[in-house]
Amino acid sequence: MKDCLRRLRERLPRPLRQDRRFYFVGGTVRDCALGRPPQDIDLVFTGRLRDWLRRHRLPGRLVPLKPELDEYRLVLGPDFWIDLSGLRAENLWQDLERRDFTLNSIAVPLDLATVLDPTDGLRDLRRRRIRAFRQRNLRSDPVRLLRAFRFQSVLGFEVDPQTLRWIGRLRARIHQSAPERIHEELMRLFAGRWVFEACTGLRTTGLLFELFPELRAMDLTFQRYLTDQNLLDHTLDTLRHLQAWVFALDDTPLAPYFPELQPVLEDPERRALLFLAALLHDIGKPRTLSRDAEGRTHFLNHERVGARMAAQRLQALRFARREWETVAFLVRHHMYPHHLAWDPHMTDRAVARYVRRMGEWAYPLLLLAIADALASPPELIGISRHLLLARKLREIQERQRRAPRQRLLTGHDLKALGIPEGPVYREILEAIQEEFLAGRLQSRAEALARARELYESRRR
């Protein structure tokens, strides 16, 4: 830990480095103790920070974060900044005792001579445990209730049983937190490595239902096919399988398709949205539940209803438009790969249409469908046909890469054929492009003849 902190100290501006009243604290000490490169540098000043800042000239740009709480950020480059804060208690010891979790309540002076650890944070780090020192530490800032599970998702630690009980008691207080802060914690949680474990903890404490009240109905609803299955159990199992495949893709049948999956899976934001879609993919089922004469359940159009519900919930949590639209898009289409895979014919044209409509999400959406299938009774679905779909996707995309950049036909060509202008143009041109990608059309002449056939069949 000290070697890591020593390297960080050398990067500090001289006025900071030479003042013994500054201490490394929080995530910086935690990450160094875990052997992880710290994302930024956190320093606490054992005095009145704003007065110190007035007296010293520092390089870079000083940004007030919460000046009323003596919190500032010194930006020294596009990827390098230092978070500075004054004490929130009479002394540093009390300040550390008031922090969110013990693993963030460790301080080290810049001379590295000692370690201040009033809450046994180092022991919790060794035990891989997330623990609040006191219940009032959680009550003082309710977003910490959610942050416990964000740390669980990112670090893979267990949340201390007493802390889980406190979170359960205080769960309704999460509504006192600004939605923007909740959004930030959720995005970091769903980008983590242990999303399933974190969501399981959220469910156990009831915090999951405070954040996503629509999931309460899922916890009370069972789908019946060959066996009864609780909808929320199925959803969390989908998350478990998705997590296993995403973070060990080389050990799965989708390993050959890593280049196609990489842009989404290695981008934290888009990966978080994929996992959020997995959590919400069946959110519309309770509202669309019906039963047939044999007692089997049906959920007609649950994906459309669920997409609207997911969009509304994420908007309420202040997700950006591109974020909630992406999740709604994935929820809306999560059955699409299933329908293609179950089709005994699975035509190249249908696969080409899927590629065109899903774009960069074609493979990640298929991965979500595979996780969904694995979380269902194996006799009901299975994934062999989904893997066949993956192979067909690659074949279609290979043809797409070899295809000319321009379309075989344009609206001018249809007009020259005597076809009246209108919505039919789009339908014909899309059909021509799909058949070309499917390998059924090889030349412009064939495309013109096919366009005439499509128009004549429409007229009949």
C-alpha positions as semicolon CSV with decimal commas, in nm:
position;residue;x (nm);y (nm);z (nm)
1;M;0,000;0,000;0,000
2;K;0,272;0,247;0,093
3;D;0,455;0,206;-0,241
4;C;0,131;0,294;-0,421
5;L;0,073;0,600;-0,198
6;R;0,436;0,704;-0,236
7;R;0,396;0,714;-0,614
8;L;0,081;0,919;-0,579
9;R;0,253;1,162;-0,341
10;E;0,515;1,235;-0,603
11;R;0,242;1,350;-0,839
12;L;0,105;1,607;-0,595
13;P;0,185;1,978;-0,645
14;R;0,457;2,096;-0,409
15;P;0,235;2,305;-0,174
16;L;0,019;2,000;-0,105
17;R;0,309;1,760;-0,078
18;Q;0,491;1,973;0,179
19;D;0,200;2,036;0,415
20;R;0,170;1,771;0,688
21;R;-0,195;1,858;0,752
22;F;-0,302;1,671;0,437
23;Y;-0,384;1,299;0,449
24;F;-0,464;1,039;0,187
25;V;-0,811;0,911;0,259
26;G;-1,113;0,719;0,128
27;G;-1,103;0,540;-0,205
28;T;-0,737;0,626;-0,261
29;V;-0,621;0,434;0,046
30;R;-0,874;0,157;-0,015
31;D;-0,764;0,096;-0,374
32;C;-0,394;0,108;-0,287
33;A;-0,453;-0,143;-0,007
34;L;-0,630;-0,371;-0,256
35;G;-0,354;-0,337;-0,515
36;R;-0,588;-0,154;-0,753
37;P;-0,474;0,161;-0,935
38;P;-0,671;0,450;-0,777
39;Q;-0,899;0,634;-1,019
40;D;-0,827;0,965;-0,848
41;I;-0,661;1,110;-0,540
42;D;-0,861;1,195;-0,228
43;L;-0,702;1,423;0,032
44;V;-0,847;1,553;0,356
45;F;-0,710;1,866;0,524
46;T;-0,709;1,887;0,903
47;G;-0,800;2,253;0,910
48;R;-1,008;2,509;0,725
49;L;-0,942;2,418;0,362
50;R;-1,088;2,727;0,197
51;D;-0,852;2,950;0,396
52;W;-0,554;2,733;0,296
53;L;-0,654;2,754;-0,070
54;R;-0,666;3,133;-0,055
55;R;-0,310;3,144;0,074
56;H;-0,151;2,903;-0,174
57;R;-0,108;2,912;-0,550
58;L;-0,174;2,578;-0,714
59;P;-0,134;2,467;-1,074
60;G;-0,433;2,353;-1,275
61;R;-0,796;2,456;-1,226
62;L;-0,972;2,464;-0,890
63;V;-1,338;2,361;-0,911
64;P;-1,568;2,418;-0,612
65;L;-1,771;2,099;-0,557
66;K;-1,947;2,181;-0,230
67;P;-1,778;2,495;-0,102
68;E;-2,025;2,514;0,190
69;L;-1,883;2,175;0,300
70;D;-1,523;2,270;0,216
71;E;-1,500;2,034;-0,085
72;Y;-1,301;2,123;-0,398
73;R;-1,145;1,951;-0,697
74;L;-0,805;2,042;-0,838
75;V;-0,799;1,947;-1,207
76;L;-0,444;1,897;-1,333
77;G;-0,522;1,727;-1,664
78;P;-0,798;1,554;-1,861
79;D;-0,746;1,229;-1,664
80;F;-0,585;1,357;-1,346
81;W;-0,749;1,542;-1,061
82;I;-0,730;1,566;-0,683
83;D;-1,037;1,584;-0,460
84;L;-0,974;1,804;-0,157
85;S;-1,196;1,831;0,150
86;G;-1,189;1,980;0,495
87;L;-1,293;1,799;0,809
88;R;-1,661;1,730;0,878
89;A;-1,596;1,677;1,248
90;E;-1,384;1,825;1,525
91;N;-1,087;1,607;1,437
92;L;-0,974;1,355;1,177
93;W;-1,055;1,054;1,397
94;Q;-1,420;1,159;1,426
95;D;-1,431;1,249;1,059
96;L;-1,327;0,895;0,966
97;E;-1,585;0,743;1,200
98;R;-1,862;0,933;1,015
99;R;-1,777;0,808;0,665
100;D;-1,997;0,570;0,469
101;F;-1,816;0,237;0,520
102;T;-1,515;0,122;0,715
103;L;-1,320;0,040;0,398
104;N;-1,334;0,412;0,315
105;S;-1,252;0,526;0,670
106;I;-0,875;0,484;0,658
107;A;-0,632;0,777;0,641
108;V;-0,257;0,791;0,583
109;P;-0,045;1,109;0,628
110;L;0,156;1,219;0,328
111;D;0,478;1,120;0,503
112;L;0,332;0,764;0,522
113;A;0,453;0,737;0,882
114;T;0,136;0,578;1,018
115;V;-0,213;0,457;0,933
116;L;-0,525;0,592;1,100
117;D;-0,791;0,320;1,107
118;P;-1,045;0,390;1,382
119;T;-1,314;0,156;1,243
120;D;-1,098;-0,147;1,155
121;G;-1,132;-0,080;0,782
122;L;-0,811;-0,267;0,698
123;R;-0,947;-0,578;0,866
124;D;-1,268;-0,547;0,661
125;L;-1,063;-0,512;0,344
126;R;-0,878;-0,833;0,428
127;R;-1,209;-1,006;0,495
128;R;-1,361;-0,860;0,178
129;R;-1,646;-0,709;0,375
130;I;-1,854;-0,392;0,329
131;R;-1,954;-0,265;0,672
132;A;-2,107;0,055;0,803
133;F;-1,957;0,162;1,136
134;R;-2,291;0,287;1,271
135;Q;-2,649;0,296;1,150
136;R;-2,651;0,675;1,160
137;N;-2,371;0,681;0,901
138;L;-2,626;0,536;0,656
139;R;-2,910;0,754;0,780
140;S;-2,704;1,073;0,738
141;D;-2,679;1,020;0,360
142;P;-2,937;0,768;0,231
143;V;-2,767;0,719;-0,106
144;R;-2,515;0,515;0,095
145;L;-2,782;0,244;0,121
146;L;-2,742;0,187;-0,252
147;R;-2,369;0,253;-0,250
148;A;-2,313;-0,057;-0,036
149;F;-2,434;-0,271;-0,326
150;R;-2,242;-0,066;-0,580
151;F;-1,925;-0,154;-0,390
152;Q;-2,038;-0,517;-0,380
153;S;-2,083;-0,518;-0,758
154;V;-1,750;-0,349;-0,826
155;L;-1,532;-0,517;-0,562
156;G;-1,704;-0,853;-0,520
157;F;-1,717;-0,810;-0,141
158;E;-1,995;-0,931;0,089
159;V;-2,214;-0,680;0,270
160;D;-2,192;-0,726;0,647
161;P;-2,511;-0,888;0,793
162;Q;-2,568;-0,604;1,042
163;T;-2,529;-0,351;0,762
164;L;-2,785;-0,545;0,557
165;R;-3,031;-0,523;0,848
166;W;-2,976;-0,149;0,879
167;I;-3,031;-0,102;0,507
168;G;-3,354;-0,301;0,531
169;R;-3,478;-0,075;0,812
170;L;-3,381;0,245;0,632
171;R;-3,468;0,143;0,274
172;A;-3,754;0,393;0,234
173;R;-3,510;0,678;0,305
174;I;-3,354;0,626;-0,039
175;H;-3,629;0,854;-0,172
176;Q;-3,466;1,141;0,018
177;S;-3,167;1,118;-0,216
178;A;-3,152;1,319;-0,536
179;P;-3,249;1,101;-0,837
180;E;-2,931;1,216;-1,011
181;R;-2,718;1,061;-0,736
182;I;-2,921;0,740;-0,747
183;H;-2,870;0,729;-1,124
184;E;-2,493;0,761;-1,084
185;E;-2,481;0,477;-0,829
186;L;-2,701;0,252;-1,043
187;M;-2,489;0,301;-1,354
188;R;-2,174;0,214;-1,161
189;L;-2,344;-0,085;-0,999
190;F;-2,469;-0,230;-1,328
191;A;-2,127;-0,180;-1,488
192;G;-1,966;-0,390;-1,214
193;R;-1,840;-0,746;-1,222
194;W;-2,082;-0,887;-0,961
195;V;-2,420;-0,740;-1,064
196;F;-2,615;-1,056;-0,977
197;E;-2,484;-1,066;-0,620
198;A;-2,557;-0,695;-0,572
199;C;-2,913;-0,729;-0,706
200;T;-2,971;-1,028;-0,481
201;G;-2,873;-0,811;-0,184
202;L;-3,099;-0,531;-0,306
203;R;-3,387;-0,778;-0,315
204;T;-3,310;-0,921;0,030
205;T;-3,317;-0,577;0,193
206;G;-3,622;-0,459;-0,005
207;L;-3,423;-0,169;-0,150
208;L;-3,474;-0,315;-0,499
209;F;-3,848;-0,250;-0,471
210;E;-3,796;0,106;-0,352
211;L;-3,587;0,176;-0,661
212;F;-3,797;-0,030;-0,904
213;P;-4,145;-0,065;-0,749
214;E;-4,268;-0,244;-1,063
215;L;-4,061;-0,546;-0,958
216;R;-4,285;-0,607;-0,654
217;A;-4,551;-0,754;-0,882
218;M;-4,292;-0,981;-1,040
219;D;-4,200;-1,118;-0,699
220;L;-4,565;-1,214;-0,653
221;T;-4,621;-1,362;-1,000
222;F;-4,540;-1,710;-1,129
223;Q;-4,514;-1,820;-1,488
224;R;-4,625;-2,175;-1,560
225;Y;-4,494;-2,369;-1,858
226;L;-4,357;-2,711;-1,767
227;T;-4,304;-2,598;-1,408
228;D;-4,394;-2,296;-1,195
229;Q;-4,129;-2,025;-1,183
230;N;-4,130;-1,702;-0,987
231;L;-4,080;-1,413;-1,230
232;L;-3,828;-1,230;-1,015
233;D;-3,634;-1,553;-0,954
234;H;-3,623;-1,597;-1,332
235;T;-3,507;-1,239;-1,380
236;L;-3,223;-1,268;-1,128
237;D;-3,124;-1,600;-1,279
238;T;-3,110;-1,426;-1,618
239;L;-2,871;-1,174;-1,463
240;R;-2,662;-1,458;-1,320
241;H;-2,624;-1,628;-1,658
242;L;-2,559;-1,301;-1,840
243;Q;-2,287;-1,214;-1,589
244;A;-2,126;-1,556;-1,626
245;W;-2,113;-1,528;-2,006
246;V;-2,007;-1,163;-2,023
247;F;-1,710;-1,202;-1,788
248;A;-1,599;-1,546;-1,906
249;L;-1,690;-1,520;-2,273
250;D;-1,383;-1,722;-2,379
251;D;-1,532;-2,025;-2,204
252;T;-1,867;-2,002;-2,385
253;P;-1,985;-2,097;-2,735
254;L;-1,997;-1,725;-2,816
255;A;-1,619;-1,687;-2,780
256;P;-1,569;-1,667;-3,162
257;Y;-1,798;-1,364;-3,169
258;F;-1,602;-1,151;-2,923
259;P;-1,512;-0,889;-3,189
260;E;-1,882;-0,830;-3,250
261;L;-1,962;-0,816;-2,876
262;Q;-1,656;-0,618;-2,769
263;P;-1,784;-0,263;-2,842
264;V;-2,069;-0,311;-2,595
265;L;-1,919;-0,547;-2,337
266;E;-1,599;-0,346;-2,287
267;D;-1,777;-0,010;-2,261
268;P;-1,893;0,036;-1,898
269;E;-2,193;0,252;-1,987
270;R;-2,335;0,027;-2,258
271;R;-2,261;-0,286;-2,053
272;A;-2,454;-0,130;-1,763
273;L;-2,750;-0,064;-1,993
274;L;-2,744;-0,426;-2,112
275;F;-2,760;-0,551;-1,753
276;L;-3,034;-0,302;-1,668
277;A;-3,231;-0,436;-1,964
278;A;-3,182;-0,788;-1,826
279;L;-3,324;-0,677;-1,491
280;L;-3,626;-0,515;-1,658
281;H;-3,678;-0,745;-1,956
282;D;-3,993;-0,911;-1,815
283;I;-4,124;-0,611;-1,622
284;G;-4,439;-0,607;-1,837
285;K;-4,541;-0,967;-1,762
286;P;-4,758;-0,911;-1,452
287;R;-4,971;-0,658;-1,644
288;T;-5,020;-0,891;-1,941
289;L;-5,077;-1,219;-1,755
290;S;-5,347;-1,456;-1,884
291;R;-5,405;-1,829;-1,844
292;D;-5,535;-2,092;-2,084
293;A;-5,765;-2,383;-2,004
294;E;-5,470;-2,597;-1,891
295;G;-5,348;-2,328;-1,651
296;R;-5,044;-2,233;-1,856
297;T;-4,953;-1,865;-1,844
298;H;-4,933;-1,626;-2,140
299;F;-4,796;-1,273;-2,157
300;L;-4,911;-1,126;-2,488
301;N;-4,712;-0,817;-2,589
302;H;-4,532;-0,808;-2,255
303;E;-4,219;-0,678;-2,427
304;R;-4,401;-0,369;-2,559
305;V;-4,568;-0,298;-2,226
306;G;-4,238;-0,359;-2,048
307;A;-4,049;-0,119;-2,274
308;R;-4,288;0,162;-2,182
309;M;-4,264;0,079;-1,813
310;A;-3,884;0,064;-1,822
311;A;-3,865;0,400;-2,000
312;Q;-4,094;0,564;-1,743
313;R;-3,903;0,425;-1,445
314;L;-3,561;0,525;-1,579
315;Q;-3,683;0,872;-1,670
316;A;-3,802;0,913;-1,311
317;L;-3,449;0,818;-1,200
318;R;-3,307;1,092;-1,426
319;F;-3,142;0,860;-1,675
320;A;-3,027;1,042;-1,987
321;R;-3,246;1,007;-2,294
322;R;-2,993;0,791;-2,479
323;E;-2,977;0,561;-2,172
324;W;-3,346;0,501;-2,114
325;E;-3,413;0,477;-2,488
326;T;-3,145;0,207;-2,519
327;V;-3,285;0,004;-2,228
328;A;-3,640;0,040;-2,362
329;F;-3,518;-0,067;-2,707
330;L;-3,359;-0,382;-2,564
331;V;-3,665;-0,466;-2,353
332;R;-3,892;-0,405;-2,651
333;H;-3,693;-0,644;-2,870
334;H;-3,571;-0,905;-2,620
335;M;-3,804;-1,167;-2,770
336;Y;-3,679;-1,100;-3,126
337;P;-3,381;-1,342;-3,108
338;H;-3,607;-1,607;-2,951
339;H;-3,858;-1,581;-3,235
340;L;-3,581;-1,610;-3,495
341;A;-3,419;-1,903;-3,316
342;W;-3,749;-2,089;-3,275
343;D;-3,839;-2,045;-3,643
344;P;-3,766;-2,387;-3,799
345;H;-3,673;-2,217;-4,127
346;M;-3,475;-1,914;-3,998
347;T;-3,437;-1,762;-4,343
348;D;-3,135;-1,557;-4,436
349;R;-3,365;-1,271;-4,523
350;A;-3,517;-1,272;-4,173
351;V;-3,168;-1,274;-4,018
352;A;-3,060;-0,990;-4,246
353;R;-3,362;-0,791;-4,131
354;Y;-3,263;-0,853;-3,768
355;V;-2,908;-0,729;-3,839
356;R;-3,043;-0,415;-4,003
357;R;-3,291;-0,337;-3,728
358;M;-3,073;-0,415;-3,425
359;G;-2,748;-0,264;-3,551
360;E;-2,467;-0,273;-3,292
361;W;-2,699;-0,447;-3,045
362;A;-2,757;-0,753;-3,266
363;Y;-2,508;-0,975;-3,080
364;P;-2,553;-0,830;-2,727
365;L;-2,930;-0,875;-2,762
366;L;-2,872;-1,236;-2,866
367;L;-2,651;-1,278;-2,558
368;L;-2,935;-1,144;-2,341
369;A;-3,174;-1,391;-2,508
370;I;-2,934;-1,678;-2,435
371;A;-2,919;-1,577;-2,067
372;D;-3,300;-1,555;-2,068
373;A;-3,324;-1,904;-2,219
374;L;-3,075;-2,052;-1,972
375;A;-3,283;-1,909;-1,688
376;S;-3,591;-2,093;-1,819
377;P;-3,674;-2,465;-1,795
378;P;-3,418;-2,630;-2,027
379;E;-3,680;-2,859;-2,178
380;L;-3,876;-2,552;-2,284
381;I;-3,618;-2,352;-2,476
382;G;-3,252;-2,455;-2,483
383;I;-2,993;-2,252;-2,674
384;S;-2,880;-2,470;-2,966
385;R;-3,094;-2,270;-3,208
386;H;-2,964;-1,944;-3,063
387;L;-2,609;-2,056;-3,142
388;L;-2,718;-2,137;-3,496
389;L;-2,856;-1,784;-3,516
390;A;-2,515;-1,650;-3,407
391;R;-2,348;-1,833;-3,696
392;K;-2,603;-1,697;-3,941
393;L;-2,552;-1,346;-3,806
394;R;-2,182;-1,368;-3,887
395;E;-2,253;-1,497;-4,238
396;I;-2,490;-1,208;-4,303
397;Q;-2,247;-0,953;-4,163
398;E;-1,967;-1,093;-4,378
399;R;-2,185;-1,039;-4,684
400;Q;-2,267;-0,694;-4,556
401;R;-1,898;-0,606;-4,536
402;R;-1,847;-0,724;-4,894
403;A;-2,157;-0,542;-5,018
404;P;-2,126;-0,223;-5,221
405;R;-2,159;0,091;-5,015
406;Q;-2,449;0,211;-5,226
407;R;-2,781;0,031;-5,248
408;L;-2,847;-0,186;-5,548
409;L;-3,153;0,026;-5,622
410;T;-3,277;0,372;-5,532
411;G;-3,608;0,549;-5,548
412;H;-3,515;0,677;-5,894
413;D;-3,493;0,319;-6,018
414;L;-3,839;0,241;-5,882
415;K;-3,976;0,553;-6,046
416;A;-3,821;0,447;-6,377
417;L;-4,005;0,115;-6,342
418;G;-4,329;0,308;-6,328
419;I;-4,398;0,243;-5,961
420;P;-4,597;0,532;-5,806
421;E;-4,418;0,714;-5,524
422;G;-4,526;0,644;-5,168
423;P;-4,453;0,428;-4,860
424;V;-4,417;0,128;-5,090
425;Y;-4,075;0,262;-5,197
426;R;-3,929;0,206;-4,850
427;E;-4,081;-0,142;-4,822
428;I;-3,945;-0,251;-5,160
429;L;-3,597;-0,103;-5,109
430;E;-3,562;-0,263;-4,765
431;A;-3,675;-0,598;-4,902
432;I;-3,426;-0,573;-5,188
433;Q;-3,141;-0,495;-4,947
434;E;-3,237;-0,783;-4,715
435;E;-3,249;-1,030;-5,003
436;F;-2,915;-0,904;-5,131
437;L;-2,754;-0,955;-4,788
438;A;-2,916;-1,298;-4,772
439;G;-2,741;-1,386;-5,099
440;R;-3,061;-1,421;-5,301
441;L;-2,982;-1,130;-5,534
442;Q;-2,651;-1,104;-5,714
443;S;-2,687;-0,817;-5,959
444;R;-2,870;-0,495;-6,035
445;A;-3,070;-0,664;-6,309
446;E;-3,196;-0,927;-6,066
447;A;-3,283;-0,650;-5,817
448;L;-3,489;-0,460;-6,077
449;A;-3,679;-0,773;-6,171
450;R;-3,742;-0,852;-5,804
451;A;-3,863;-0,496;-5,737
452;R;-4,119;-0,534;-6,014
453;E;-4,234;-0,867;-5,865
454;L;-4,271;-0,717;-5,520
455;Y;-4,479;-0,430;-5,650
456;E;-4,704;-0,654;-5,858
457;S;-4,759;-0,889;-5,562
458;R;-4,856;-0,590;-5,349
459;R;-5,114;-0,479;-5,605
460;R;-5,280;-0,820;-5,619
